[in-house]
């Protein structure tokens, strides 16, 4: 399995096996899993600190839901949601904060407040995003998505999903490098759940090794995605009555993603993920 050293500002991350844990903090009223739970800044800060105590290596903060068919929000509204949380957290924690946004003005405001990674699901679609990342000297996460959050799950279709995602991600990397972002500052995400069918998502996890050929760190975000629920509905519908069913499914995808080459896993439940990866490491090292 490949490993990478990512160094910038005061941070130095060694990305390899087991993968690092990126804890999700949605400061939104409408995210698909935890919308509204951490909309209050005080609750958001408390939850971030809890994730760090449980073993998070990165905190990923977003102020706009990217669930299927989600309504977009203005830049001003997004900034009002994320900046107070980032500003408060950056003064009290020692791990990097990632801003989950596709808007350059939001990314810039977040970086000024203390964020140090840009997680852009649109892969630099905003023409100013590359400039913000380049001038700040921060890592950028580039994700594959077919369509937009408003259209991506209408009728996703591929001829050869793995190769199509591979070549699009490679194009995004080249575009970023051409815009002045160093390749060693780029992370890619094949975009599980973003314009993908249930089978597509499983194919991505199964064939993660292919994306190692991009020669950049690989992030996987399968946490609590609908393909887990749909699979349980098909095979064990009664399991969905149990409150932890979707999280158990998430941990299965985390384990296989780790074994197949993911260097970062983006999750809602850091505690459960830390347990999964600790046991996985013990098994591999035995």
VOPAGU-2260 file (C-alpha; in pm, 1 decimal, decimal comma):
REM VOPAGU-2260
SITE   aa  ch    i         X         Y         Z
SITE  UNK   A    0       0,0       0,0       0,0
SITE  UNK   A    1     128,2     345,5     -90,0
SITE  UNK   A    2     207,8     608,1     169,7
SITE  UNK   A    3     251,4     983,3     138,1
SITE  UNK   A    4     397,2    1263,6     347,5
SITE  UNK   A    5     188,3    1579,0     333,3
SITE  UNK   A    6     358,3    1882,3     490,6
SITE  UNK   A    7     240,6    2244,7     498,5
SITE  UNK   A    8     222,6    2528,0     749,4
SITE  UNK   A    9     257,7    2367,3    1095,8
SITE  UNK   A   10     114,8    2032,5     984,5
SITE  UNK   A   11     282,2    1710,4     878,9
SITE  UNK   A   12      57,2    1416,3     793,8
SITE  UNK   A   13     182,1    1067,6     714,2
SITE  UNK   A   14     -84,4     910,7     494,9
SITE  UNK   A   15     -76,4     534,8     458,7
SITE  UNK   A   16    -213,4     234,6     647,7
SITE  UNK   A   17    -422,0     253,1     849,7
SITE  UNK   A   18    -586,3     556,2     690,8
SITE  UNK   A   19    -627,7     884,3     870,8
SITE  UNK   A   20    -973,4     970,6     999,3
SITE  UNK   A   21   -1151,0    1281,7     878,2
SITE  UNK   A   22   -1441,1    1364,5    1108,7
SITE  UNK   A   23   -1747,4    1520,9     944,9
SITE  UNK   A   24   -1894,8    1834,4    1101,4
SITE  UNK   A   25   -2197,7    1961,1     910,7
SITE  UNK   A   26   -2298,9    2308,4    1027,5
SITE  UNK   A   27   -2623,2    2282,4     830,1
SITE  UNK   A   28   -2994,1    2232,6     896,8
SITE  UNK   A   29   -3044,4    1982,7     613,4
SITE  UNK   A   30   -2750,3    1742,3     567,5
SITE  UNK   A   31   -2864,3    1387,3     494,3
SITE  UNK   A   32   -2742,1    1222,0     815,4
SITE  UNK   A   33   -2691,1    1483,1    1084,1
SITE  UNK   A   34   -2865,3    1792,6     950,5
SITE  UNK   A   35   -2953,4    2029,4    1232,2
SITE  UNK   A   36   -2769,7    1838,8    1504,6
SITE  UNK   A   37   -2470,2    2073,2    1502,7
SITE  UNK   A   38   -2624,3    2384,4    1346,2
SITE  UNK   A   39   -2568,4    2566,2    1674,4
SITE  UNK   A   40   -2203,0    2683,1    1687,5
SITE  UNK   A   41   -2157,1    2575,6    2049,6
SITE  UNK   A   42   -2286,9    2225,7    1970,7
SITE  UNK   A   43   -2065,6    2211,3    1662,0
SITE  UNK   A   44   -1753,1    2303,0    1858,7
SITE  UNK   A   45   -1835,1    2052,8    2131,6
SITE  UNK   A   46   -1887,6    1776,0    1876,1
SITE  UNK   A   47   -1559,6    1855,8    1699,9
SITE  UNK   A   48   -1372,5    1835,2    2028,6
SITE  UNK   A   49   -1537,8    1501,7    2100,7
SITE  UNK   A   50   -1432,6    1366,8    1759,6
SITE  UNK   A   51   -1075,6    1475,1    1828,8
SITE  UNK   A   52   -1084,2    1298,9    2165,9
SITE  UNK   A   53   -1201,1     984,9    1984,0
SITE  UNK   A   54    -910,8     996,0    1737,7
SITE  UNK   A   55    -996,0    1226,7    1446,8
SITE  UNK   A   56    -690,8    1341,5    1248,2
SITE  UNK   A   57    -876,7    1608,4    1048,1
SITE  UNK   A   58   -1205,3    1791,9    1106,8
SITE  UNK   A   59   -1404,0    1862,8     788,8
SITE  UNK   A   60   -1650,5    2150,7     829,5
SITE  UNK   A   61   -1925,0    2224,4     577,9
SITE  UNK   A   62   -2197,5    2487,9     568,2
SITE  UNK   A   63   -2393,6    2371,0     263,2
SITE  UNK   A   64   -2561,7    2033,8     225,8
SITE  UNK   A   65   -2448,9    1832,7     -77,4
SITE  UNK   A   66   -2703,2    1553,5     -35,5
SITE  UNK   A   67   -2901,2    1462,5    -349,6
SITE  UNK   A   68   -3145,9    1737,6    -453,6
SITE  UNK   A   69   -3025,0    1973,7    -178,2
SITE  UNK   A   70   -3097,1    2341,6    -235,6
SITE  UNK   A   71   -2788,5    2562,9    -272,6
SITE  UNK   A   72   -2715,0    2840,1     -22,5
SITE  UNK   A   73   -2550,5    3177,6     -76,6
SITE  UNK   A   74   -2183,5    3240,4      -8,3
SITE  UNK   A   75   -2271,2    3484,5     268,3
SITE  UNK   A   76   -2492,7    3230,7     442,3
SITE  UNK   A   77   -2229,1    2960,0     412,0
SITE  UNK   A   78   -1963,9    3191,0     557,0
SITE  UNK   A   79   -2190,3    3287,6     846,7
SITE  UNK   A   80   -2232,2    2918,7     930,4
SITE  UNK   A   81   -1872,7    2800,1     914,0
SITE  UNK   A   82   -1644,4    3090,3    1004,6
SITE  UNK   A   83   -1745,4    3124,9    1373,8
SITE  UNK   A   84   -1692,9    2751,6    1426,8
SITE  UNK   A   85   -1360,5    2741,7    1242,9
SITE  UNK   A   86   -1236,5    3052,4    1421,8
SITE  UNK   A   87   -1317,2    2911,3    1765,2
SITE  UNK   A   88   -1181,4    2562,6    1691,2
SITE  UNK   A   89    -857,8    2678,2    1533,0
SITE  UNK   A   90    -761,7    2848,9    1857,2
SITE  UNK   A   91    -805,1    2535,6    2066,6
SITE  UNK   A   92    -706,8    2232,7    1854,7
SITE  UNK   A   93    -382,3    2114,7    1697,0
SITE  UNK   A   94    -513,8    1907,6    1403,8
SITE  UNK   A   95    -597,6    2057,6    1062,4
SITE  UNK   A   96    -944,0    2186,4     977,5
SITE  UNK   A   97   -1081,3    2123,8     629,7
SITE  UNK   A   98   -1342,5    2350,2     470,2
SITE  UNK   A   99   -1596,6    2156,7     264,5
SITE  UNK   A  100   -1702,7    2406,4      -2,2
SITE  UNK   A  101   -1707,1    2459,9    -376,3
SITE  UNK   A  102   -1703,0    2841,3    -346,5
SITE  UNK   A  103   -1369,7    3023,8    -354,4
SITE  UNK   A  104   -1493,2    3314,0    -142,2
SITE  UNK   A  105   -1605,6    3070,8     128,9
SITE  UNK   A  106   -1275,8    2882,5     114,7
SITE  UNK   A  107   -1082,9    3208,5     147,1
SITE  UNK   A  108   -1289,7    3323,7     446,4
SITE  UNK   A  109   -1247,1    2981,9     609,4
SITE  UNK   A  110    -870,3    2986,9     558,9
SITE  UNK   A  111    -851,6    3335,3     708,9
SITE  UNK   A  112   -1043,2    3196,7    1008,7
SITE  UNK   A  113    -803,7    2903,6    1053,3
SITE  UNK   A  114    -891,0    2628,0     804,7
SITE  UNK   A  115    -594,3    2468,6     630,4
SITE  UNK   A  116    -739,2    2221,6     375,5
SITE  UNK   A  117    -991,1    2282,0      95,3
SITE  UNK   A  118   -1234,0    1996,3      26,2
SITE  UNK   A  119   -1394,5    2088,5    -307,3
SITE  UNK   A  120   -1655,8    1846,9    -441,2
SITE  UNK   A  121   -1665,1    2041,8    -769,4
SITE  UNK   A  122   -1289,6    2002,3    -830,6
SITE  UNK   A  123   -1204,6    2370,4    -887,3
SITE  UNK   A  124   -1513,5    2454,2   -1091,4
SITE  UNK   A  125   -1507,6    2800,0    -932,8
SITE  UNK   A  126   -1241,4    2980,3   -1141,8
SITE  UNK   A  127   -1098,5    3150,9    -832,8
SITE  UNK   A  128   -1061,9    2836,7    -619,5
SITE  UNK   A  129    -720,6    2737,0    -753,8
SITE  UNK   A  130    -588,0    3085,8    -682,5
SITE  UNK   A  131    -714,3    3071,3    -322,4
SITE  UNK   A  132    -550,4    2731,5    -269,3
SITE  UNK   A  133    -225,9    2833,2    -438,0
SITE  UNK   A  134    -187,2    3158,9    -247,9
SITE  UNK   A  135    -267,8    2993,2      86,2
SITE  UNK   A  136     -39,9    2697,2      15,5
SITE  UNK   A  137    -293,2    2446,2     146,9
SITE  UNK   A  138    -385,5    2094,7      31,5
SITE  UNK   A  139    -686,7    2052,4    -197,3
SITE  UNK   A  140    -923,5    1754,8    -217,4
SITE  UNK   A  141   -1062,0    1703,1    -568,0
SITE  UNK   A  142   -1372,5    1485,9    -600,7
SITE  UNK   A  143   -1546,5    1311,7    -889,2
SITE  UNK   A  144   -1915,0    1389,5    -933,4
SITE  UNK   A  145   -2144,1    1318,9   -1225,7
SITE  UNK   A  146   -2372,5    1621,8   -1249,1
SITE  UNK   A  147   -2450,0    1843,7    -950,0
SITE  UNK   A  148   -2607,3    1770,4    -611,4
SITE  UNK   A  149   -2939,2    1875,1    -765,7
SITE  UNK   A  150   -2908,8    1632,1   -1062,0
SITE  UNK   A  151   -2648,9    1366,8    -977,2
SITE  UNK   A  152   -2886,6    1091,3    -866,5
SITE  UNK   A  153   -3148,4    1133,1   -1140,6
SITE  UNK   A  154   -3001,8     868,6   -1372,7
SITE  UNK   A  155   -2625,9     814,7   -1326,9
SITE  UNK   A  156   -2476,3     606,9   -1606,7
SITE  UNK   A  157   -2126,5     494,5   -1705,8
SITE  UNK   A  158   -1976,3     272,3   -1972,7
SITE  UNK   A  159   -1677,2     181,4   -1756,8
SITE  UNK   A  160   -1712,1     354,3   -1422,6
SITE  UNK   A  161   -1363,6     289,8   -1283,3
SITE  UNK   A  162   -1179,8     405,5   -1593,4
SITE  UNK   A  163   -1407,7     705,3   -1642,1
SITE  UNK   A  164   -1355,2     821,2   -1284,1
SITE  UNK   A  165    -981,7     755,2   -1311,4
SITE  UNK   A  166    -942,3     968,2   -1623,9
SITE  UNK   A  167   -1158,9    1250,9   -1487,1
SITE  UNK   A  168    -962,2    1260,6   -1163,0
SITE  UNK   A  169    -640,0    1260,1   -1362,2
SITE  UNK   A  170    -774,0    1555,9   -1562,5
SITE  UNK   A  171    -858,6    1741,4   -1239,8
SITE  UNK   A  172    -506,3    1681,5   -1109,0
SITE  UNK   A  173    -352,0    1812,6   -1430,8
SITE  UNK   A  174    -584,1    2114,6   -1423,9
SITE  UNK   A  175    -485,3    2192,6   -1065,8
SITE  UNK   A  176    -113,2    2157,3   -1137,5
SITE  UNK   A  177    -148,5    2378,5   -1444,0
SITE  UNK   A  178    -315,6    2639,3   -1218,6
SITE  UNK   A  179      -9,7    2640,5    -992,1
SITE  UNK   A  180    -109,3    2391,0    -721,2
SITE  UNK   A  181     172,7    2150,8    -639,4
SITE  UNK   A  182      87,2    1786,3    -701,9
SITE  UNK   A  183     205,5    1695,5    -353,1
SITE  UNK   A  184     -76,2    1919,2    -223,0
SITE  UNK   A  185    -350,6    1724,8    -404,6
SITE  UNK   A  186    -578,9    1452,6    -263,2
SITE  UNK   A  187    -848,9    1282,3    -471,1
SITE  UNK   A  188   -1189,6    1140,0    -384,8
SITE  UNK   A  189   -1376,0     912,1    -632,0
SITE  UNK   A  190   -1704,3    1051,0    -499,8
SITE  UNK   A  191   -1903,9     763,8    -355,8
SITE  UNK   A  192   -2272,5     860,6    -366,4
SITE  UNK   A  193   -2218,8    1154,1    -601,4
SITE  UNK   A  194   -2382,1    1048,6    -926,9
SITE  UNK   A  195   -2340,3     676,1    -860,4
SITE  UNK   A  196   -2572,7     375,0    -837,9
SITE  UNK   A  197   -2555,2     121,1    -555,8
SITE  UNK   A  198   -2348,6    -108,9    -776,3
SITE  UNK   A  199   -2122,5     177,4    -881,6
SITE  UNK   A  200   -2037,0     254,1    -519,3
SITE  UNK   A  201   -1944,4    -106,0    -446,4
SITE  UNK   A  202   -1736,4    -118,2    -765,3
SITE  UNK   A  203   -1538,5     187,9    -652,3
SITE  UNK   A  204   -1459,0      32,0    -315,4
SITE  UNK   A  205   -1368,9    -299,0    -479,3
SITE  UNK   A  206   -1134,6    -137,6    -732,4
SITE  UNK   A  207    -971,6     135,8    -524,2
SITE  UNK   A  208    -629,2       1,3    -615,0
SITE  UNK   A  209    -673,4     140,0    -965,7
SITE  UNK   A  210    -676,0     494,8    -830,1
SITE  UNK   A  211    -337,3     443,1    -666,3
SITE  UNK   A  212    -194,8     493,2   -1015,5
SITE  UNK   A  213    -288,2     862,1    -989,0
SITE  UNK   A  214       4,4     887,1    -743,9
SITE  UNK   A  215    -175,0    1112,3    -494,4
SITE  UNK   A  216    -345,2    1028,7    -162,6
SITE  UNK   A  217    -693,3     879,6    -186,4
SITE  UNK   A  218    -989,3     981,6      30,6
SITE  UNK   A  219   -1305,2     771,4      62,6
SITE  UNK   A  220   -1635,4     908,3     193,6
SITE  UNK   A  221   -1879,9     619,4     221,8
SITE  UNK   A  222   -2015,0     708,7     565,4
SITE  UNK   A  223   -2389,9     651,7     602,1
SITE  UNK   A  224   -2448,9     686,9     228,6
SITE  UNK   A  225   -2777,4     562,7      84,3
SITE  UNK   A  226   -2622,7     260,0     -88,3
SITE  UNK   A  227   -2572,2     107,9     256,8
SITE  UNK   A  228   -2938,2     155,6     345,6
SITE  UNK   A  229   -3056,5      27,7       6,8
SITE  UNK   A  230   -2844,5    -286,3      41,7
SITE  UNK   A  231   -2986,8    -359,9     385,0
SITE  UNK   A  232   -3337,8    -293,1     255,2
SITE  UNK   A  233   -3279,0    -557,6     -10,9
SITE  UNK   A  234   -3125,1    -830,4     203,4
SITE  UNK   A  235   -3217,1    -757,5     566,1
SITE  UNK   A  236   -3494,9    -496,4     582,7
SITE  UNK   A  237   -3567,6    -576,8     947,6
SITE  UNK   A  238   -3213,7    -467,1    1040,0
SITE  UNK   A  239   -3305,5    -106,7     962,9
SITE  UNK   A  240   -3516,5    -100,5    1278,1
SITE  UNK   A  241   -3191,4    -113,2    1474,5
SITE  UNK   A  242   -3043,1     233,4    1541,5
SITE  UNK   A  243   -2684,0     133,6    1458,4
SITE  UNK   A  244   -2754,1     -59,7    1138,0
SITE  UNK   A  245   -2628,7     204,9     895,7
SITE  UNK   A  246   -2319,6     270,1    1107,4
SITE  UNK   A  247   -2236,2    -102,0    1109,6
SITE  UNK   A  248   -2262,6     -96,6     731,8
SITE  UNK   A  249   -2040,1     208,5     718,4
SITE  UNK   A  250   -1768,9      31,0     914,7
SITE  UNK   A  251   -1769,7    -257,0     665,5
SITE  UNK   A  252   -1702,5     -10,0     384,7
SITE  UNK   A  253   -1433,5     162,7     592,7
SITE  UNK   A  254   -1251,2    -165,8     654,1
SITE  UNK   A  255   -1250,0    -273,7     290,0
SITE  UNK   A  256   -1155,5      75,8     172,3
SITE  UNK   A  257    -859,6      73,3     411,2
SITE  UNK   A  258    -745,5    -266,5     287,2
SITE  UNK   A  259    -783,5    -157,4     -74,9
SITE  UNK   A  260    -569,5     153,6     -43,1
SITE  UNK   A  261    -757,9     452,1      99,5
SITE  UNK   A  262    -526,4     689,0     288,4
SITE  UNK   A  263    -810,3     896,2     441,5
SITE  UNK   A  264   -1161,2     792,3     542,8
SITE  UNK   A  265   -1424,4    1062,3     590,8
SITE  UNK   A  266   -1677,9     955,4     853,1
SITE  UNK   A  267   -1950,6    1071,2    1088,1
SITE  UNK   A  268   -1866,3     834,4    1374,0
SITE  UNK   A  269   -1497,9     872,9    1459,2
SITE  UNK   A  270   -1521,7     649,2    1767,1
SITE  UNK   A  271   -1648,2     345,1    1574,7
SITE  UNK   A  272   -1402,9     409,0    1292,8
SITE  UNK   A  273   -1107,7     424,2    1530,3
SITE  UNK   A  274   -1208,0      85,1    1670,0
SITE  UNK   A  275   -1241,6     -61,3    1319,9
SITE  UNK   A  276    -900,8      65,1    1208,5
SITE  UNK   A  277    -727,7     -31,4    1532,9
SITE  UNK   A  278    -845,6    -391,4    1498,0
SITE  UNK   A  279    -767,4    -394,2    1127,8
SITE  UNK   A  280    -412,7    -279,9    1198,2
SITE  UNK   A  281    -371,7    -542,8    1469,7
SITE  UNK   A  282    -488,7    -816,2    1231,3
SITE  UNK   A  283    -254,1    -699,1     954,3
SITE  UNK   A  284      43,4    -674,8    1192,9
SITE  UNK   A  285     -12,8   -1008,2    1367,6
